[in-house]
């Protein structure tokens, strides 16, 4: 499980409004004010809401509503989003992996808590709070001693001559470059001869403080503009899901086969639909042709055979009679010549016979030509049918279907996909024409230009400036040292008061039983197995943090802790100095997170529990947290610049 995004509005310790993207690894979250951002408290309020409105205390102002949202990836690898109006109701949403759109799970608080426990994989609230939320208030030195007597504020008081934090070694940032004549030791008192140099350093720090505040104000404006840019980009990215749908739909639509891709005509669907009519017309035309052919054949059979003219005896007799009369007319005189006129009927009869012969030949030829015409008509009918039905038969083979009725069904999906693409495109155009979308597109370059100008101003004021709170702390320590140097009696009185107060202190609470017991519950095993799993790694952490003053850790069967010093002495952990009890607590907590993350991955939320520890140990603790960031997500709320440099990425809250 890991957190993906935190969105806030009017929440104490955060920017007035903003969304903060959280990556995996070790992230340092820098609060916008000296007050630490209550990330752990806000997460508990969202993930374990009691429905009684107690989370309203997280609101920065009572004048307007406070809202918060947390996006996380559950143990089931599904993204969820919890939204709540602090002091009011809320809702739980789930991102649909298919549509990339959020879906409402429930608006009932009890049902949401049950769903987060059962489906998302959250542990019980106590387990999450005591194992995966590391806060300064949880340190043993910050909790009551024994039977509830309050403990001292921190282990620093034992090294300070007053109630204020003791001054650290001069290797801290800003002190390393003090003037050569200045020598400040810790925890001793500054020599009087170093006061002028210290006062000069105070003036330098005051100038640096002014510069840091100016840069901090500019950075605050940049952060505010970045928050607005993020909101505008979120609005513009609101169409990303729809654009992705359009691209996917177009890809599927283009991949769908088309008639052209198979070498089929564009109107193949229409051809397939009228294929039955085309087939019926062909059959009808062929039947009609066959009927006419049969009639023609019957007529041809009824016609007698045509006898050649040269074999016609009557023709030759008529020709012979005509010739005879013509010759007789030429050979006779007088009235005998009129015999020649008789050749006219004879020749006429012969001509009639010849004409009838020609007619019979023409009839025979006509019947023979009708057969050729029938062949040509049959060929034309088949060609016309093939031109219309050929692509249909090819489509039957291409689509591997049995009837032409199935062809439109195979091509209908592409039409449906085309309609879906057109609908999605219309939705995208509507969204992009929305006034809010167009306004966001117009404002985004303007805000980016403003951010660029502010960054130029920040660069002009200095490529690197320290955090305002760091300069203020160093200035306060230096002024305190000057005051102690001018009035050494205050140091002796303060140390004596601490010694008197510390003489009767009761041992601090042993954190072992609670932490080991909760780890056993989470891993569903007994405390003995947990001890065997944790011992070696806890010793490594504790030994490194205490500069090897302790070389061993032992637990009894109830989880009570005994530590082994480098001299071989064994003593209960509660009897150690408060600061070292805190270091053991941190070692145990880091060990539990490391070992548990191998089975159950939950984010570790650190609200600067490192406050009050020696700054010389902070880099080591930062590297330890960075190591845990390779196993699970670690979110560390801290203004310390050194830790931000160690992290996988700082996030400005």
C-alpha positions as CSV (number, residue, x, y, z in Angstrom):
1,X,0.0,0.0,0.0
2,X,1.2,3.5,-0.7
3,X,-0.2,7.0,-0.7
4,X,-0.5,8.6,-4.2
5,X,-1.9,12.1,-3.4
6,X,-3.0,14.3,-0.6
7,X,-5.4,17.2,-1.3
8,X,-6.3,19.8,1.3
9,X,-8.4,22.9,1.7
10,X,-8.3,25.0,4.9
11,X,-6.4,22.3,6.8
12,X,-4.1,23.4,9.6
13,X,-0.4,23.1,8.9
14,X,-0.8,22.9,5.1
15,X,-1.1,25.5,2.3
16,X,-4.6,27.1,2.2
17,X,-5.5,24.8,-0.8
18,X,-3.4,22.4,-2.7
19,X,-2.8,18.9,-4.0
20,X,0.5,17.1,-3.3
21,X,1.6,14.2,-5.4
22,X,3.4,11.5,-3.4
23,X,5.9,9.2,-5.0
24,X,7.2,6.0,-3.6
25,X,10.5,6.0,-1.7
26,X,11.7,8.4,1.0
27,X,10.0,11.8,0.6
28,X,10.6,14.8,2.9
29,X,7.5,17.0,3.2
30,X,8.3,20.6,4.0
31,X,5.5,22.4,5.9
32,X,4.7,26.0,4.9
33,X,4.7,27.4,8.5
34,X,6.8,26.7,11.6
35,X,4.1,24.4,12.7
36,X,4.6,20.9,11.5
37,X,1.9,19.6,9.1
38,X,-0.2,17.0,10.9
39,X,0.1,14.4,8.1
40,X,-0.3,11.4,10.4
41,X,-3.3,13.0,12.2
42,X,-5.0,13.9,8.9
43,X,-4.4,10.4,7.6
44,X,-5.9,8.8,10.7
45,X,-8.9,11.1,10.5
46,X,-9.5,10.1,6.8
47,X,-8.8,6.4,7.1
48,X,-10.3,5.8,10.5
49,X,-13.1,8.4,10.7
50,X,-15.2,8.0,13.8
51,X,-18.2,10.0,12.4
52,X,-18.4,12.2,15.5
53,X,-16.8,15.3,14.0
54,X,-13.6,15.2,16.1
55,X,-11.5,15.8,12.9
56,X,-12.8,19.4,12.8
57,X,-9.9,20.2,15.1
58,X,-7.6,19.9,12.0
59,X,-9.4,22.9,10.3
60,X,-7.2,26.0,10.0
61,X,-10.1,28.3,10.3
62,X,-13.7,27.9,11.5
63,X,-14.9,30.5,9.1
64,X,-15.0,28.2,6.1
65,X,-15.3,24.5,5.5
66,X,-12.2,22.3,5.7
67,X,-11.8,19.5,3.3
68,X,-9.2,16.8,2.7
69,X,-8.8,13.9,0.3
70,X,-6.3,11.0,0.3
71,X,-5.6,8.8,-2.8
72,X,-3.9,5.5,-2.1
73,X,-3.2,2.2,-3.8
74,X,-4.5,-0.6,-1.6
75,X,-3.1,-4.1,-1.0
76,X,-5.3,-5.3,-3.9
77,X,-3.4,-2.9,-6.3
78,X,-6.6,-0.9,-6.9
79,X,-6.5,2.9,-6.5
80,X,-8.9,4.4,-3.9
81,X,-9.8,8.0,-2.9
82,X,-11.1,9.0,0.5
83,X,-12.8,12.4,0.7
84,X,-14.0,14.1,3.8
85,X,-15.3,17.4,5.0
86,X,-13.6,17.7,8.3
87,X,-16.3,17.7,11.0
88,X,-18.8,16.4,8.5
89,X,-19.5,13.5,6.1
90,X,-17.3,11.9,3.5
91,X,-17.2,9.3,0.7
92,X,-15.0,6.5,-0.6
93,X,-14.3,6.1,-4.3
94,X,-12.6,3.4,-6.3
95,X,-10.9,3.9,-9.7
96,X,-12.3,1.6,-12.3
97,X,-9.2,0.1,-14.1
98,X,-11.2,-0.3,-17.4
99,X,-12.7,3.1,-17.7
100,X,-10.1,5.1,-15.6
101,X,-13.0,6.8,-13.9
102,X,-13.8,7.0,-10.2
103,X,-16.8,5.0,-8.9
104,X,-18.5,5.7,-5.6
105,X,-18.1,2.8,-3.1
106,X,-20.0,4.2,-0.2
107,X,-20.8,7.4,1.7
108,X,-21.4,5.7,5.0
109,X,-18.6,6.2,7.5
110,X,-18.9,2.8,9.2
111,X,-19.2,1.0,5.9
112,X,-16.2,2.9,4.5
113,X,-14.1,1.9,7.5
114,X,-15.1,-1.7,7.2
115,X,-14.3,-1.7,3.4
116,X,-10.8,-0.1,4.1
117,X,-10.1,-2.8,6.6
118,X,-11.4,-5.8,4.6
119,X,-10.8,-4.9,1.0
120,X,-8.1,-2.3,0.9
121,X,-6.0,-3.9,3.6
122,X,-5.6,-1.3,6.4
123,X,-4.7,-2.7,9.8
124,X,-6.5,-1.7,13.0
125,X,-6.1,2.0,13.9
126,X,-3.9,1.3,17.0
127,X,-1.6,-0.8,14.9
128,X,-1.3,1.8,12.2
129,X,-0.8,4.6,14.7
130,X,1.7,2.9,16.9
131,X,3.8,1.2,14.2
132,X,3.5,3.3,11.1
133,X,2.9,6.8,12.5
134,X,6.1,8.1,14.1
135,X,5.5,11.4,16.0
136,X,7.5,13.3,18.5
137,X,4.7,12.9,21.1
138,X,5.3,9.1,21.0
139,X,9.0,9.4,22.1
140,X,9.3,7.9,25.6
141,X,10.9,11.1,26.9
142,X,7.7,13.0,25.9
143,X,5.4,10.6,27.7
144,X,4.6,10.4,31.4
145,X,7.0,8.5,33.6
146,X,5.9,5.7,35.9
147,X,2.5,6.2,37.3
148,X,1.7,9.2,35.1
149,X,4.2,11.8,36.4
150,X,5.1,14.1,33.5
151,X,8.5,13.7,32.0
152,X,10.9,16.5,31.1
153,X,10.3,18.1,27.8
154,X,13.3,16.4,26.1
155,X,16.8,15.0,26.8
156,X,18.3,18.4,25.8
157,X,17.5,19.9,29.3
158,X,20.2,17.7,30.9
159,X,22.8,19.5,28.8
160,X,21.5,23.0,29.1
161,X,22.0,25.5,31.8
162,X,18.5,26.9,31.3
163,X,15.1,25.7,30.3
164,X,16.0,26.5,26.6
165,X,17.7,24.0,24.3
166,X,21.4,23.7,24.8
167,X,23.7,25.2,22.2
168,X,25.2,22.7,19.8
169,X,28.7,22.5,18.5
170,X,29.9,25.2,16.1
171,X,29.8,22.8,13.2
172,X,26.2,23.6,12.5
173,X,25.4,25.6,9.3
174,X,26.1,29.2,9.6
175,X,28.5,28.8,12.6
176,X,31.3,27.0,10.7
177,X,32.3,30.3,9.0
178,X,32.4,32.4,12.2
179,X,35.3,34.8,12.7
180,X,38.6,33.2,13.8
181,X,38.7,35.0,17.1
182,X,35.3,33.5,18.1
183,X,35.2,30.2,20.0
184,X,31.9,28.8,21.2
185,X,31.9,25.5,22.9
186,X,29.0,23.3,23.9
187,X,27.7,22.8,26.5
188,X,30.1,25.3,28.2
189,X,29.7,29.1,28.4
190,X,31.1,31.5,25.8
191,X,34.2,33.4,27.0
192,X,33.7,37.1,27.4
193,X,36.4,37.8,24.8
194,X,34.2,36.2,22.1
195,X,31.2,38.4,22.8
196,X,32.1,41.2,20.2
197,X,32.6,38.5,17.5
198,X,29.4,36.9,18.5
199,X,27.5,40.2,18.3
200,X,29.0,40.8,14.8
201,X,27.8,37.4,13.9
202,X,24.3,38.2,15.3
203,X,24.2,41.2,13.0
204,X,25.1,39.0,10.0
205,X,22.5,36.5,11.0
206,X,19.9,39.3,11.3
207,X,20.7,40.4,7.7
208,X,20.6,36.8,6.5
209,X,17.2,36.4,8.3
210,X,15.8,39.4,6.4
211,X,17.0,37.9,3.1
212,X,15.7,34.5,4.0
213,X,12.3,35.9,4.8
214,X,12.2,37.7,1.5
215,X,13.1,34.6,-0.3
216,X,10.7,32.6,1.8
217,X,7.9,35.0,0.9
218,X,8.7,34.7,-2.7
219,X,8.9,31.0,-2.5
220,X,5.5,31.0,-0.7
221,X,4.1,32.9,-3.7
222,X,5.7,30.4,-6.0
223,X,4.2,27.5,-4.1
224,X,0.8,29.2,-4.2
225,X,1.0,29.7,-7.9
226,X,2.3,26.1,-8.3
227,X,-0.8,25.0,-6.5
228,X,-3.0,26.9,-8.8
229,X,-1.0,25.6,-11.8
230,X,-1.6,22.1,-10.5
231,X,-5.3,22.7,-10.2
232,X,-5.5,24.1,-13.7
233,X,-3.4,21.2,-15.1
234,X,-5.8,18.8,-13.3
235,X,-8.7,20.5,-15.0
236,X,-6.9,20.2,-18.4
237,X,-6.0,16.7,-17.6
238,X,-9.6,16.0,-17.0
239,X,-9.9,15.3,-20.7
240,X,-6.9,12.9,-20.7
241,X,-9.1,9.9,-19.9
242,X,-11.5,10.8,-22.7
243,X,-8.6,11.4,-25.1
244,X,-7.2,8.0,-24.3
245,X,-10.6,6.4,-24.9
246,X,-10.8,8.2,-28.3
247,X,-7.3,6.9,-29.2
248,X,-8.2,3.4,-28.1
249,X,-11.5,3.4,-30.0
250,X,-9.9,4.8,-33.1
251,X,-7.2,2.1,-32.9
252,X,-9.8,-0.6,-32.6
253,X,-11.9,1.0,-35.4
254,X,-8.9,1.2,-37.7
255,X,-7.9,-2.4,-36.9
256,X,-11.3,-3.7,-37.8
257,X,-11.3,-5.1,-41.4
258,X,-12.9,-3.1,-44.1
259,X,-14.2,-4.3,-47.6
260,X,-11.3,-2.5,-49.2
261,X,-8.8,-4.3,-47.1
262,X,-10.1,-7.6,-48.6
263,X,-10.4,-6.3,-52.1
264,X,-14.2,-6.1,-52.0
265,X,-16.4,-3.3,-53.3
266,X,-17.5,-0.6,-50.9
267,X,-21.2,-1.6,-51.4
268,X,-20.6,-5.2,-50.6
269,X,-23.3,-5.0,-47.8
270,X,-25.9,-3.8,-50.3
271,X,-24.8,-6.5,-52.8
272,X,-25.1,-9.1,-50.1
273,X,-28.6,-7.9,-49.2
274,X,-29.9,-8.0,-52.8
275,X,-28.1,-11.2,-53.6
276,X,-31.3,-13.3,-53.3
277,X,-33.0,-10.9,-55.8
278,X,-30.1,-11.1,-58.2
279,X,-30.1,-14.8,-58.1
280,X,-33.9,-14.9,-58.7
281,X,-33.5,-12.5,-61.7
282,X,-30.8,-14.7,-63.2
283,X,-32.9,-17.9,-62.8
284,X,-35.9,-16.1,-64.2
285,X,-34.0,-14.9,-67.2
286,X,-32.4,-18.3,-67.8
287,X,-35.8,-19.9,-67.6
288,X,-37.3,-17.5,-70.1
289,X,-34.4,-18.0,-72.5
290,X,-34.7,-21.7,-72.2
291,X,-38.4,-21.5,-73.0
292,X,-37.8,-19.3,-76.2
293,X,-35.1,-21.8,-77.2
294,X,-37.5,-24.7,-77.0
295,X,-40.0,-22.8,-79.1
296,X,-37.4,-22.0,-81.7
297,X,-36.3,-25.6,-81.8
298,X,-40.0,-26.7,-82.3
299,X,-40.3,-24.3,-85.2
300,X,-37.1,-25.5,-86.7
301,X,-38.4,-29.1,-86.5
302,X,-41.7,-28.1,-88.2
303,X,-39.9,-26.6,-91.2
304,X,-39.3,-29.2,-94.1
305,X,-35.8,-29.6,-95.5
306,X,-35.0,-27.1,-98.2
307,X,-34.5,-28.9,-101.5
308,X,-31.8,-27.2,-103.6
309,X,-33.1,-25.2,-106.5
310,X,-31.0,-27.1,-109.1
311,X,-32.8,-30.2,-108.0
312,X,-36.3,-28.8,-108.4
313,X,-37.8,-30.4,-111.6
314,X,-40.7,-27.9,-111.8
315,X,-38.2,-25.1,-111.9
316,X,-36.2,-26.6,-114.8
317,X,-39.5,-27.6,-116.7
318,X,-40.7,-24.0,-116.4
319,X,-37.3,-22.7,-117.6
320,X,-37.3,-25.2,-120.5
321,X,-40.9,-24.3,-121.5
322,X,-40.1,-20.6,-121.4
323,X,-37.0,-21.1,-123.5
324,X,-38.9,-23.2,-126.0
325,X,-41.6,-20.6,-126.5
326,X,-39.0,-17.9,-126.8
327,X,-37.1,-19.9,-129.5
328,X,-40.3,-20.8,-131.3
329,X,-41.2,-17.1,-131.4
330,X,-37.9,-16.3,-133.0
331,X,-38.1,-19.0,-135.6
332,X,-41.7,-18.5,-136.8
333,X,-43.2,-15.7,-138.8
334,X,-46.6,-14.0,-138.6
335,X,-48.8,-15.0,-135.8
336,X,-46.4,-17.7,-134.7
337,X,-44.2,-15.0,-133.2
338,X,-46.8,-14.4,-130.6
339,X,-45.8,-17.8,-129.2
340,X,-42.8,-16.1,-127.7
341,X,-45.0,-14.3,-125.3
342,X,-45.9,-17.6,-123.7
343,X,-42.3,-17.7,-122.3
344,X,-43.3,-15.0,-119.8
345,X,-45.6,-17.3,-117.7
346,X,-43.1,-20.0,-117.9
347,X,-40.2,-17.8,-116.7
348,X,-42.6,-16.2,-114.2
349,X,-43.4,-19.6,-112.7
350,X,-39.7,-20.5,-112.6
351,X,-39.0,-17.1,-110.8
352,X,-41.7,-17.9,-108.3
353,X,-40.1,-21.2,-107.5
354,X,-36.8,-19.5,-107.1
355,X,-38.2,-16.8,-104.8
356,X,-39.9,-19.5,-102.7
357,X,-36.6,-21.3,-102.5
358,X,-34.9,-18.1,-101.3
359,X,-37.6,-17.6,-98.7
360,X,-37.2,-21.1,-97.4
361,X,-33.4,-20.5,-97.2
362,X,-34.0,-17.2,-95.2
363,X,-36.3,-19.0,-92.8
364,X,-33.8,-21.7,-92.2
365,X,-31.0,-19.1,-91.7
366,X,-33.2,-17.1,-89.4
367,X,-33.8,-20.1,-87.2
368,X,-30.1,-20.9,-87.1
369,X,-29.3,-17.3,-86.2
370,X,-31.8,-17.5,-83.3
371,X,-29.7,-20.3,-81.7
372,X,-26.6,-18.0,-81.8
373,X,-28.7,-15.2,-80.3
374,X,-29.8,-17.5,-77.5
375,X,-26.1,-18.3,-76.8
376,X,-25.2,-14.6,-76.7
377,X,-28.1,-13.8,-74.4
378,X,-27.2,-16.6,-72.1
379,X,-23.6,-15.3,-71.9
380,X,-24.8,-11.8,-71.2
381,X,-27.1,-13.0,-68.4
382,X,-24.3,-14.9,-66.8
383,X,-21.8,-12.1,-67.1
384,X,-24.3,-9.6,-65.5
385,X,-25.0,-12.0,-62.7
386,X,-21.2,-12.7,-62.1
387,X,-20.5,-8.9,-62.0
388,X,-23.1,-8.5,-59.3
389,X,-22.7,-11.8,-57.4
390,X,-19.0,-12.5,-57.8
391,X,-17.9,-10.2,-54.9
392,X,-20.6,-11.7,-52.7
393,X,-19.2,-15.2,-53.3
394,X,-15.7,-13.9,-52.6
395,X,-16.9,-12.3,-49.4
396,X,-18.4,-15.6,-48.4
397,X,-14.9,-17.2,-48.7
398,X,-13.1,-14.2,-47.1
399,X,-15.4,-14.1,-44.0
400,X,-15.8,-17.9,-44.0
401,X,-19.6,-17.7,-43.7
402,X,-22.3,-19.8,-45.3
403,X,-24.9,-17.3,-46.5
404,X,-24.8,-13.7,-47.7
405,X,-27.0,-12.7,-44.8
406,X,-24.0,-13.2,-42.5
407,X,-21.8,-10.8,-44.4
408,X,-23.4,-7.5,-43.0
409,X,-23.1,-8.9,-39.5
410,X,-19.4,-9.3,-39.9
411,X,-19.1,-5.7,-41.1
412,X,-21.6,-4.2,-38.7
413,X,-19.1,-4.1,-35.9
414,X,-17.0,-1.6,-37.7
415,X,-20.0,0.7,-38.2
416,X,-20.7,0.4,-34.5
417,X,-17.1,1.3,-33.7
418,X,-17.3,4.2,-36.0
419,X,-20.4,5.5,-34.3
420,X,-18.7,5.1,-30.9
421,X,-15.6,7.1,-32.1
422,X,-17.9,9.8,-33.4
423,X,-19.7,10.0,-30.1
424,X,-16.5,10.1,-28.1
425,X,-15.1,12.9,-30.4
426,X,-18.2,14.9,-29.8
427,X,-17.9,14.5,-26.1
428,X,-14.3,15.6,-26.2
429,X,-15.2,18.7,-28.3
430,X,-17.9,19.5,-25.8
431,X,-15.5,19.3,-22.8
432,X,-12.9,21.4,-24.5
433,X,-15.4,24.1,-25.3
434,X,-16.6,24.3,-21.7
435,X,-15.9,27.8,-20.3
436,X,-13.9,26.4,-17.3
437,X,-11.7,24.3,-19.6
438,X,-11.0,27.3,-21.9
439,X,-10.4,29.6,-19.0
440,X,-7.9,27.1,-17.5
441,X,-6.1,26.8,-20.8
442,X,-5.9,30.6,-21.0
443,X,-4.7,31.1,-17.4
444,X,-2.1,28.3,-17.3
445,X,0.6,30.1,-19.4
446,X,0.0,33.3,-17.5
447,X,0.6,31.6,-14.2
448,X,3.7,29.9,-15.5
449,X,5.1,33.2,-16.7
450,X,4.5,34.6,-13.2
451,X,6.3,31.6,-11.6
452,X,9.2,32.1,-14.0
453,X,9.5,35.8,-13.0
454,X,9.4,35.0,-9.3
455,X,12.1,32.3,-9.8
456,X,14.2,34.9,-11.5
457,X,13.8,37.2,-8.4
458,X,14.7,34.3,-6.1
459,X,17.8,33.6,-8.1
460,X,18.8,37.2,-8.1
461,X,18.5,37.3,-4.3
462,X,20.8,34.3,-3.9
463,X,21.3,30.9,-5.4
464,X,21.1,29.3,-2.0
465,X,19.6,30.5,1.3
466,X,18.9,28.6,4.4
467,X,15.5,27.9,5.9
468,X,14.1,30.8,7.9
469,X,13.5,28.6,10.9
470,X,17.1,27.3,10.9
471,X,18.5,30.9,10.9
472,X,16.0,31.9,13.6
473,X,17.2,28.9,15.8
474,X,20.8,29.7,15.2
475,X,20.2,33.4,16.0
476,X,18.3,32.4,19.2
477,X,21.1,30.1,20.3
478,X,23.8,32.7,19.6
479,X,21.8,35.4,21.6
480,X,21.3,32.9,24.4
481,X,25.1,32.2,24.5
482,X,25.9,35.9,24.6
483,X,23.4,36.3,27.5
484,X,24.9,33.4,29.4
485,X,28.4,34.8,28.7
486,X,27.4,38.1,30.2
487,X,25.7,36.5,33.2
488,X,27.4,33.2,34.0
489,X,25.4,32.8,37.2
490,X,22.3,31.9,35.2
491,X,24.1,28.8,33.8
492,X,25.0,27.4,37.3
493,X,21.5,28.1,38.6
494,X,19.9,26.4,35.6
495,X,22.1,23.3,35.9
496,X,21.5,23.0,39.6
497,X,17.8,23.1,39.1
498,X,18.0,20.4,36.5
499,X,20.1,18.2,38.8
500,X,17.6,18.6,41.6
501,X,14.7,17.9,39.3
502,X,16.4,14.9,37.9
503,X,17.4,13.3,41.1
504,X,14.1,11.7,41.8
505,X,13.0,10.8,38.3
506,X,11.3,7.4,37.7
507,X,12.4,5.2,34.8
508,X,10.8,5.9,31.4
509,X,8.3,3.5,30.0
510,X,9.7,0.5,28.1
511,X,8.3,0.7,24.5
512,X,9.1,-2.9,23.8
513,X,6.0,-4.7,25.0
514,X,3.5,-2.5,23.1
515,X,5.5,-2.3,19.8
516,X,6.4,-6.0,19.7
517,X,2.9,-7.1,20.7
518,X,1.3,-5.0,17.8
519,X,3.9,-6.4,15.4
520,X,3.0,-9.9,16.4
521,X,-0.7,-9.1,15.9
522,X,0.0,-7.7,12.4
523,X,2.1,-10.6,11.4
524,X,-0.3,-13.1,13.1
525,X,2.5,-14.7,15.1
526,X,3.6,-14.8,18.8
527,X,5.9,-12.4,20.5
528,X,8.7,-14.9,20.7
529,X,8.8,-15.2,16.9
530,X,8.7,-11.4,16.6
531,X,11.7,-11.1,19.0
532,X,13.7,-13.6,17.0
533,X,12.9,-11.7,13.8
534,X,13.7,-8.2,15.3
535,X,16.7,-8.7,17.6
536,X,19.7,-8.6,15.3
537,X,18.5,-5.7,13.2
538,X,17.4,-3.7,16.2
539,X,20.9,-4.1,17.8
540,X,22.4,-2.8,14.6
541,X,20.2,0.3,14.5
542,X,20.6,1.0,18.2
543,X,24.4,0.5,18.2
544,X,24.9,2.8,15.3
545,X,22.7,5.6,16.8
546,X,24.5,5.4,20.2
547,X,28.0,5.2,18.7
548,X,28.3,1.6,19.9
549,X,27.8,2.4,23.6
550,X,25.3,-0.5,23.5
551,X,26.1,-3.8,21.8
552,X,23.1,-5.9,22.6
553,X,19.3,-6.0,23.2
554,X,17.5,-8.7,25.1
555,X,13.7,-9.3,25.6
556,X,11.9,-11.5,27.9
557,X,8.8,-13.4,26.8
558,X,6.6,-10.4,27.6
559,X,8.7,-8.1,25.5
560,X,10.4,-6.2,28.3
561,X,13.7,-4.9,27.2
562,X,17.2,-5.2,28.6
563,X,20.1,-3.5,26.9
564,X,23.8,-4.6,27.0
565,X,26.4,-1.9,27.3
566,X,29.8,-2.1,25.7
567,X,31.2,-3.0,29.1
568,X,28.9,-6.0,29.4
569,X,26.5,-4.4,31.9
570,X,22.8,-5.2,31.5
571,X,20.1,-2.7,32.5
572,X,16.4,-2.0,31.8
573,X,15.9,0.3,28.8
574,X,13.8,2.6,30.9
575,X,16.7,3.4,33.2
576,X,18.8,4.8,30.3
577,X,19.1,8.6,29.8
578,X,15.9,9.9,28.2
579,X,17.7,10.7,24.9
580,X,19.0,7.2,24.6
581,X,15.6,5.7,25.4
582,X,14.3,7.8,22.5
583,X,17.1,6.4,20.3
584,X,16.1,2.8,21.3
585,X,12.5,3.6,20.6
586,X,13.4,4.9,17.1
587,X,15.6,1.8,16.5
588,X,12.8,-0.6,17.5
589,X,10.3,1.3,15.3
590,X,12.5,1.3,12.3
591,X,13.3,-2.4,12.8
592,X,9.6,-3.2,12.9
593,X,8.8,-1.3,9.7
594,X,11.7,-2.9,7.9
595,X,10.8,-6.5,8.9
596,X,7.0,-6.0,8.5
597,X,7.4,-4.4,5.0
598,X,8.7,-7.8,3.7
599,X,5.1,-9.1,4.2
600,X,2.8,-6.1,4.5
601,X,3.6,-2.8,2.8
602,X,2.2,0.2,4.6
603,X,3.5,3.8,4.4
604,X,5.6,5.1,7.3
605,X,4.4,8.6,8.3
606,X,7.1,10.6,10.3
607,X,6.0,13.9,11.9
608,X,9.3,15.2,12.9
609,X,10.0,12.7,15.7
610,X,13.7,13.6,15.2
611,X,13.2,17.0,16.8
612,X,15.4,17.3,19.9
613,X,17.9,14.8,18.8
614,X,21.5,15.7,18.2
615,X,21.9,17.2,14.7
616,X,25.0,15.1,14.3
617,X,22.8,12.0,14.2
618,X,20.3,13.4,11.8
619,X,22.2,12.4,8.6
620,X,22.5,8.9,9.9
621,X,18.8,8.8,10.7
622,X,18.0,10.2,7.3
623,X,20.0,7.5,5.6
624,X,18.2,4.9,7.7
625,X,14.8,6.3,6.6
626,X,16.1,6.4,3.0
627,X,16.9,2.7,3.3
628,X,13.4,2.0,4.5
629,X,12.2,4.0,1.5
630,X,13.5,1.2,-0.7
631,X,11.2,-1.2,1.1
632,X,8.1,0.9,1.6
633,X,6.9,4.4,1.2
634,X,8.3,6.8,3.9
635,X,6.7,10.3,4.2
636,X,8.7,12.5,6.6
637,X,7.3,15.9,7.6
638,X,10.3,18.0,8.4
639,X,11.6,21.5,7.7
640,X,15.3,20.3,8.0
641,X,17.1,21.1,4.7
642,X,19.7,18.4,5.2
643,X,17.0,15.7,5.3
644,X,15.5,17.1,2.2
645,X,18.8,16.7,0.3
646,X,18.9,13.0,1.4
647,X,15.4,12.3,0.3
648,X,14.2,10.9,-3.1
649,X,12.3,14.2,-3.6
650,X,11.1,17.0,-1.3
651,X,7.4,18.1,-1.4
652,X,6.4,21.6,-0.4
653,X,3.2,21.4,1.6
